[in-house]
Amino acid sequence: MKTKTVLKTISIIMLIAAVIYLSYALTHPEFGQVFYIGNFAVGPELWRLFYLIYAVIMAGLFAISCIKK
């Protein structure tokens, strides 16, 4: 198999795994534990933000992998 085909397959698998993970994480806010950075508490609201940032990054990486050179 060509390297490009293998990399495309891996990127699709990673995207599917990210979608499954995010669908679970966004429907279960208790999934992430509260932790503290100094006096700043990172709770379920911020975990949702982190998950959305993760989704944007994964979608961007997938889109970049689809660009032909």
ChimeraX attribute file (.defattr): number of C-alpha atoms within 10 A of each C-alpha:
attribute: neighborCount
match mode: 1-to-1
recipient: residues
	/A:1	5
	/A:2	6
	/A:3	8
	/A:4	10
	/A:5	10
	/A:6	11
	/A:7	12
	/A:8	14
	/A:9	12
	/A:10	12
	/A:11	18
	/A:12	14
	/A:13	12
	/A:14	14
	/A:15	17
	/A:16	12
	/A:17	12
	/A:18	17
	/A:19	15
	/A:20	11
	/A:21	13
	/A:22	17
	/A:23	12
	/A:24	12
	/A:25	16
	/A:26	16
	/A:27	10
	/A:28	12
	/A:29	15
	/A:30	13
	/A:31	12
	/A:32	15
	/A:33	10
	/A:34	12
	/A:35	11
	/A:36	9
	/A:37	7
	/A:38	6
	/A:39	7
	/A:40	8
	/A:41	11
	/A:42	14
	/A:43	15
	/A:44	17
	/A:45	11
	/A:46	14
	/A:47	19
	/A:48	18
	/A:49	12
	/A:50	12
	/A:51	17
	/A:52	14
	/A:53	12
	/A:54	14
	/A:55	17
	/A:56	12
	/A:57	12
	/A:58	17
	/A:59	15
	/A:60	12
	/A:61	13
	/A:62	16
	/A:63	11
	/A:64	10
	/A:65	14
	/A:66	11
	/A:67	7
	/A:68	5
	/A:69	3
